[in-house]
Amino acid sequence: MLGIVLSVGADGATVTQVAQRHEVTRQQIYAWRHELKKKGLPFPSTDALFLPIATPEPMGTALPEATMRRPVVPDPQIKLVLTNGRCLRFAPDLDPMVLVRLIHAVEAA
């Protein structure tokens, strides 16, 4: 499933072309994509660039116990479910005019 969804856009492949190649419907690909987005899996864009990183060797010293246990902080975001079933999450201090524009954009999409 993930491979099929990620192949959309690769070498310019459209959803229709990928669906035909894998003998599934376009709607199935959109459903899989929606499901993966709900799980928080980002999709790489065509201009994504992955670079190797070097990490220093561990120093052998343990972190203080206080830094290892972090208190659970409730999510400060507000969740707004729109009439079309789509969901917006935003910070409580978001400018109301920006929120209105976001709602219009999501409803129009």
FENUR-V213992 format. One record per residue. N is the residue number from 0. OMEGA is omega as a letter, one per 30 degrees, with the letter a starting at -180 (999 if undefined). Layout:
n->(N & N)
omega->(OMEGA & OMEGA)
This chain:
n->(0 & 1 & 2 & 3 & 4 & 5 & 6 & 7 & 8 & 9 & 10 & 11 & 12 & 13 & 14 & 15 & 16 & 17 & 18 & 19 & 20 & 21 & 22 & 23 & 24 & 25 & 26 & 27 & 28 & 29 & 30 & 31 & 32 & 33 & 34 & 35 & 36 & 37 & 38 & 39 & 40 & 41 & 42 & 43 & 44 & 45 & 46 & 47 & 48 & 49 & 50 & 51 & 52 & 53 & 54 & 55 & 56 & 57 & 58 & 59 & 60 & 61 & 62 & 63 & 64 & 65 & 66 & 67 & 68 & 69 & 70 & 71 & 72 & 73 & 74 & 75 & 76 & 77 & 78 & 79 & 80 & 81 & 82 & 83 & 84 & 85 & 86 & 87 & 88 & 89 & 90 & 91 & 92 & 93 & 94 & 95 & 96 & 97 & 98 & 99 & 100 & 101 & 102 & 103 & 104 & 105 & 106 & 107 & 108)
omega->(a & l & l & a & a & l & l & a & l & a & l & a & l & l & a & l & l & l & l & a & a & l & l & l & l & a & l & l & l & l & l & l & l & l & l & l & l & l & l & l & l & l & l & l & a & l & l & l & l & a & l & l & l & l & l & l & l & a & l & l & a & l & l & a & a & a & a & l & l & l & l & a & l & a & a & a & l & l & l & l & a & a & l & l & l & a & l & l & a & l & a & a & l & l & a & l & l & l & l & l & l & l & l & a & a & l & a & a & 999)
